[in-house]
C-alpha cells in the first residue's frame, strides 16, 4: 500500500474549542459540552442522538482491529425550527447534525466508514449533500464511483463556516482532521435519504485511507481499487448552485428555499453534475 505524495494538514488550532465562539448554525442548536450530542433550544425539534460505534465502521478501516474512541460519532437526523417542519417535509428537505469524537482509529483520524446515497424514490436520483462545518477541522473525502475504478477522488479540507458539496452518486466519508479536538457539522440532505455501504465494505474501505503522520494527514491508496490520483484541496464557494459564502446554510434556506432545493431536485441540474468539482 503506497502513500500518496499529496498531504493535508491534520490540525493547527489545538485548544480552539475552549476559546472560539460557538458557530452560528442559523437556528437554535448547540453542541452538548459533555457528550457527542446536541442541545435544542426553544422552538427547535430534533431526535435523540444516534451513536455510531467502532464495531459499526471496522469493515472500512485501514486496521479493522484497531482501538479508538467508542462511540465514534453522534448523529441527529431531521432537526430544525418547529415552524419550518411542514415546509421541510413538503420540499423533501432534511437537515442533519453530526459531532465526531477527538482521537484516532489506529493510524487513522476519527472518521465515518464511507457510503453512497441510495436512490430517493421521489426523484429517481441518489441525492447530493451539502455540508457546513461548525467546529474543528474536517476533510470531506469523495470519489466518483464505488467501483473498481473510483474515478475522480477529492479530499476537501474545511473549517468552521466552510461548505462542501458532494454530488449525486459519489461515495464519501467525513474525517475529523484534528485528533486533538471534536469536530461537528450540519448538512442538508434528502428526506428519503438512505446509506448504501455494500460496495465500500466489499473493498475494505474507500480508495484512499487517511493516515496520521504527526500533525499532518497522509493518504494511502487502497490496493483493492484501480490506482487513481487524489486531489486534496480547500473548500470552495459554489456560485453555480446559488450558495452564499459566510451565510449559514439553514439561514440560506429561510431566506431563499430555492438555494438548497437542488438537493432534492438534482435532475434539474443534470447538466452540471458530470463535471462537477466537490
C-alpha positions in Angstrom: 0.0 0.0 0.0 1.7 3.2 -1.2 1.3 6.5 0.5 0.1 9.3 -1.8 2.6 12.2 -2.2 -0.1 14.7 -1.5 -0.7 15.7 2.1 -3.2 17.8 4.1 -2.9 19.4 7.5 -4.2 17.4 10.5 -4.8 20.5 12.6 -3.3 23.8 13.6 -5.7 25.1 16.2 -5.4 22.8 19.2 -7.4 24.1 22.1 -9.5 26.3 20.0 -12.6 24.5 21.3 -12.2 26.3 24.6 -11.8 29.8 23.2 -13.6 30.0 19.8 -17.2 31.4 19.9 -20.0 28.9 19.1 -20.7 28.7 15.4 -24.0 30.3 14.2 -25.9 27.4 12.7 -28.8 29.7 11.7 -31.2 28.3 14.2 -31.1 27.5 17.9 -29.0 24.4 18.2 -25.7 24.0 20.1 -23.2 21.2 20.9 -23.6 19.5 24.2 -20.5 20.3 26.3 -20.3 16.8 27.8 -21.4 14.3 25.2 -21.5 13.6 21.5 -24.9 15.3 21.2 -26.8 18.5 20.8 -28.9 20.8 22.8 -32.1 22.0 21.1 -33.2 25.5 22.1 -36.8 26.7 22.3 -38.7 26.2 19.1 -36.4 23.6 17.7 -37.2 20.0 17.1 -34.8 17.1 16.9 -34.3 13.4 17.8 -32.2 11.7 20.4 -28.7 11.4 19.0 -27.9 8.0 17.4 -24.3 6.9 18.2 -22.1 5.1 15.7 -20.0 2.6 17.5 -16.5 1.4 16.5 -17.9 -2.0 15.6 -20.2 -0.4 13.0 -17.3 1.0 10.9 -14.5 -1.5 11.4 -15.0 -3.2 8.0 -14.0 0.1 6.2 -10.9 1.0 8.3 -7.3 0.6 7.4 -6.9 -1.6 10.5 -10.2 -3.2 11.3 -8.8 -4.4 14.7 -7.7 -1.0 15.9 -8.7 0.7 19.1 -10.2 4.1 19.3 -13.0 6.3 20.8 -16.3 4.5 21.2 -18.8 5.8 20.2 -17.0 7.4 17.2 -19.7 10.0 16.5 -23.2 11.0 17.2 -25.8 11.9 14.5 -29.2 13.6 14.7 -31.2 13.4 11.5 -34.1 15.7 11.0 -33.6 18.8 13.1 -34.8 22.3 12.5 -37.2 25.1 13.6 -40.6 23.8 14.6 -42.3 26.4 12.4 -40.4 25.1 9.4 -41.2 21.5 9.8 -44.2 21.3 7.4 -42.3 23.2 4.7 -39.3 21.0 5.0 -41.5 17.9 4.6 -43.2 19.4 1.6 -39.9 20.2 -0.1 -38.4 16.8 0.9 -35.5 18.6 2.7 -33.9 17.1 5.8 -31.3 18.7 8.0 -28.8 16.6 10.0 -26.3 17.4 12.7 -23.2 15.3 13.5 -20.4 15.5 16.1 -17.2 13.4 16.0 -15.1 12.4 18.9 -11.5 13.5 19.3 -8.8 10.9 19.0 -7.8 8.4 16.3 -8.6 4.9 15.0 -5.3 3.2 14.9 -3.2 5.2 12.4 -6.3 6.9 11.0 -8.1 10.0 12.3 -11.6 9.6 13.5 -13.9 9.2 10.5 -17.1 7.7 9.1 -16.9 4.4 7.2 -17.9 5.8 3.8 -21.1 5.2 1.8 -23.2 6.0 -1.3 -26.6 7.5 -1.1 -29.4 5.2 -2.2 -31.8 6.5 -4.9 -34.6 8.6 -3.4 -37.9 7.3 -4.8 -39.5 10.7 -5.3 -36.7 12.0 -7.5 -35.1 8.8 -9.0 -31.7 10.1 -8.1 -29.1 9.4 -5.4 -29.2 12.8 -3.7 -26.3 15.2 -3.4 -25.4 16.6 0.0 -24.4 20.0 1.4 -22.1 20.1 4.4 -21.3 23.1 6.7 -18.6 22.8 9.2 -19.4 24.1 12.7 -16.5 23.3 14.9 -13.0 21.8 14.4 -11.4 20.9 11.1 -12.9 18.4 8.7 -11.9 16.7 5.5 -14.8 15.5 3.2 -13.4 12.7 1.1 -15.3 11.8 -2.0 -14.8 9.5 -5.0 -16.8 9.4 -8.2 -17.7 5.7 -8.1 -17.9 2.9 -5.5 -16.4 0.5 -8.1 -13.1 -1.0 -9.0 -12.3 2.3 -10.8 -13.1 5.0 -8.3 -12.9 7.8 -10.9 -12.1 11.2 -9.6 -11.0 11.4 -6.0 -11.1 14.5 -3.9 -10.2 15.4 -0.3 -11.8 18.7 0.7 -10.3 20.5 3.7 -12.9 22.6 5.5 -13.0 24.7 8.7 -15.9 26.4 10.5 -18.2 28.2 8.1 -16.9 26.3 5.0 -19.3 24.5 2.7 -18.7 21.2 0.9 -21.0 19.7 -1.8 -20.9 16.0 -2.6 -22.5 15.4 -6.0 -25.1 12.7 -6.7 -23.8 9.1 -6.7 -20.3 9.8 -5.2 -19.0 7.6 -2.4 -17.9 9.7 0.5 -16.8 9.9 4.1 -16.2 12.7 6.6 -13.0 12.9 8.6 -12.1 14.7 11.8 -8.8 16.2 10.6 -7.6 17.3 14.1 -7.3 14.4 16.5 -6.9 16.7 19.5 -10.5 18.0 19.4 -14.0 17.1 18.4 -15.5 18.2 15.1 -19.1 19.0 14.2 -21.1 19.9 11.2 -24.6 20.3 9.8 -25.8 19.0 6.5 -28.8 19.4 4.1 -29.9 16.1 2.5 -33.0 14.5 1.1 -35.8 13.4 3.4 -35.8 10.0 1.6 -32.1 9.6 2.5 -30.5 6.2 2.8 -27.0 4.9 3.1 -25.6 2.1 0.9 -22.4 0.5 2.4 -22.0 -2.8 0.5 -19.7 -1.7 -2.3 -17.4 0.2 0.0 -17.2 -2.6 2.6 -16.6 -5.2 -0.2 -13.3 -3.3 -1.0 -12.3 -2.8 2.7 -13.0 0.9 2.5 -12.7 3.8 0.1 -10.0 4.2 -2.5 -7.7 6.2 -0.2 -7.1 5.9 3.6 -6.2 9.0 5.7 -3.2 8.3 7.9 -1.9 10.5 10.7 1.8 11.5 10.4 2.4 13.8 13.3 0.4 16.9 12.7 -0.3 16.0 9.1 -2.5 13.6 7.3 -1.0 11.5 4.5 -3.1 9.4 2.1 -2.5 5.7 1.5 -4.0 4.0 -1.6 -6.4 1.1 -1.1 -5.0 -1.7 -3.4 -8.5 -3.1 -3.9 -9.1 -0.2 -6.4 -7.6 0.7 -9.6 -5.0 3.4 -8.8 -6.3 7.0 -9.1 -4.6 10.2 -8.0 -6.1 12.1 -5.0 -6.9 15.8 -5.3 -6.6 17.5 -1.9 -8.0 21.0 -1.9 -9.5 23.7 0.3 -13.2 24.2 0.4 -14.6 26.5 -2.3 -17.7 28.5 -3.0 -20.4 27.2 -5.2 -21.9 30.1 -7.2 -23.2 27.6 -9.8 -25.6 26.4 -7.1 -26.5 29.8 -5.8 -24.9 29.3 -2.4 -23.5 32.3 -0.5 -20.3 32.2 1.4 -20.5 33.2 5.1 -24.2 32.6 5.4 -25.3 29.5 7.5 -27.0 27.0 5.2 -30.1 26.9 7.3 -30.5 30.6 7.0 -30.0 30.4 3.3 -33.0 28.1 3.2 -35.0 30.5 5.3 -34.2 33.4 3.0 -34.5 31.5 -0.3 -35.5 27.9 -0.1 -34.7 27.5 -3.8 -31.0 27.9 -2.9 -31.0 24.4 -1.5 -33.7 22.7 -3.4 -31.2 21.3 -5.9 -30.5 18.7 -3.1 -34.0 17.2 -3.6 -34.3 18.0 -7.3 -30.9 17.0 -8.7 -32.4 16.2 -12.1 -33.0 19.9 -12.7 -29.2 20.2 -12.6 -28.4 17.2 -14.6 -26.1 19.1 -17.0 -24.0 20.3 -14.0 -23.1 17.0 -12.3 -20.9 15.2 -14.8 -18.0 17.7 -14.5 -18.9 19.0 -11.0 -16.0 19.5 -8.6 -16.7 18.9 -4.9 
